[in-house]
Amino acid sequence: MKIMSLNGWGGRLGNELLAYVRQADPDVLCLQEVVHTPGTQKDWLSYRDQGLELPQKANFFAEVSKSLPNHRAIFCPAAQGDLWDGAERIPSQWGLATFIRDTMPVIAQYQGFVHGTFSANGYGAHPRSRSAHAVRLFDFEQQVPVVIAHMHGLRDLAGKHDTPERLAQARKLAELVQSVAQPGDPIIVCGDFNVLPDSETFEILGELGLTDLVQSAGAGGTRTSHYTKPGRFADYLLVNSAAHVSAFEIVRDPEISDHCPLVVKLGDC
């Protein structure tokens, strides 16, 4: 089983990202920062916030879905706010998505919030609501159920240091994982956590027997050259001892986002 975690950066490098995803063809893609605007056929819209303007792939979720035609796609919205086409305001949903190869049945799942609740009338003030998704799949090749969970951790304008909200977020993520996992299941927890490597988040997840492969690999970070701020860590991928990892990679090339894809292979891949 091949599992990929990636912050899609709102599809800003859409063509490169879509081409890479098609070629990589993961069994499960855990994608954060996903834009879903079903009310428009526009290719690009703009996100505006306090003088900042960023291009967004308007139907990013639909385009990734088309790039993985043999997968079921699940969108998990955190908020609906406004994107812009010039002076026109267009409602758009934002959140994360999970793409699962359709030969792998979903035998349990839980979608919920690790911070806040669904924001229906704008993205809201920082730190904004954040969702998470956990699935329990059956892998016929290995003849075992596998639990995969991911989240996009809250963004604090003051930085990525621990806060009470981030520790509450970690506990909610752990509870979400426990809601679908059964004793002995291989477990993978991943995503853009938006925390530092010394965060107490890893102690909380460690209580579930999870170890982070990014830090174990001695990596210097998970950001690409498109990210110009200091601090290179944001994305993590944790496994328990029942997950028999055959390979793990932080993909540096090609650059398809300001985050690197994290790819783990389980079993005899």
C-alpha positions, 0 to 999 in steps of 0.5 A, spaced: 500 500 500 502 506 497 500 512 502 501 520 500 500 526 504 501 533 501 498 540 502 496 542 495 497 549 497 490 551 494 492 548 487 497 554 485 502 549 482 496 545 479 498 542 472 505 540 476 501 537 482 496 534 477 501 530 473 505 528 479 499 525 482 497 521 476 504 518 475 505 517 482 498 513 483 498 512 490 493 507 493 491 513 498 492 520 497 491 525 504 490 532 501 490 538 505 488 545 503 483 543 498 479 548 494 472 546 492 467 551 488 462 547 485 458 554 483 463 556 478 466 553 471 472 558 472 479 555 472 482 560 477 480 565 483 483 569 488 483 569 495 484 576 499 485 577 506 488 583 509 492 586 503 494 579 501 492 576 494 493 569 492 491 565 486 487 559 487 485 553 483 477 554 483 475 547 482 481 543 485 478 538 488 474 536 482 481 536 478 484 532 483 478 527 482 479 526 475 486 525 475 485 519 480 479 516 476 480 509 480 479 512 486 473 514 491 474 522 493 471 524 500 471 532 501 471 534 508 470 542 508 472 546 514 469 553 512 465 556 506 468 563 504 469 568 499 474 567 493 474 573 487 473 573 480 475 581 479 470 584 483 465 578 483 464 575 490 464 567 489 462 562 495 467 557 495 469 551 500 475 550 503 478 544 507 481 537 506 480 531 502 482 523 502 482 519 495 482 512 496 483 506 491 476 503 489 478 496 490 480 498 498 473 498 501 472 503 507 470 499 513 469 505 518 471 512 518 470 519 522 470 526 519 470 531 524 474 538 527 480 538 531 479 546 532 473 549 532 466 547 528 464 548 520 464 556 519 458 557 514 459 564 513 466 566 512 473 563 513 473 566 520 478 569 524 485 566 526 486 561 528 481 558 523 477 552 524 480 545 522 478 538 520 480 531 520 479 525 517 480 518 519 478 511 515 479 504 516 480 500 510 481 493 508 488 491 504 486 485 500 493 484 498 496 484 506 489 481 508 489 486 514 485 493 515 489 499 515 487 506 519 489 512 515 488 519 518 490 526 516 489 533 519 491 540 517 493 543 523 491 550 525 495 556 523 497 561 529 499 568 526 504 568 532 508 562 529 508 554 530 510 554 537 505 550 542 499 553 545 493 550 549 489 550 542 494 546 539 494 541 544 487 540 544 487 539 537 492 533 538 488 530 543 482 531 538 486 528 533 488 522 537 480 521 539 478 521 532 484 515 530 481 511 536 474 512 534 476 507 528 482 503 530 481 496 532 487 493 537 492 490 532 491 495 526 496 498 522 495 506 523 498 512 519 497 519 521 499 524 517 498 531 514 500 539 515 500 539 523 503 546 523 507 545 529 515 544 531 518 538 531 519 539 539 511 539 539 507 536 545 503 533 539 508 528 538 507 525 546 500 525 545 500 521 539 506 517 542 501 514 547 497 511 541 504 508 539 505 512 533 512 515 531 514 520 526 518 518 520 520 525 518 524 526 524 526 519 525 529 520 518 533 526 520 530 530 515 531 538 515 524 540 513 518 538 509 518 545 505 520 546 498 523 552 495 516 556 494 516 557 501 521 563 503 519 564 510 524 561 516 522 554 519 522 548 514 517 543 518 510 543 518 508 536 515 509 529 519 507 522 518 507 517 524 506 510 524 505 504 529 509 498 530 503 494 526 505 498 520 510 494 516 514 500 513 518 498 506 519 505 504 519 512 506 520 518 502 520 526 503 519 528 495 524 533 493 523 533 486 518 535 482 516 541 486 508 541 486 507 545 492 510 549 497 510 543 501 513 536 499 509 530 498 510 525 504 510 518 501 510 511 505 509 504 502 507 498 507 508 491 506 512 488 500 511 494 495 
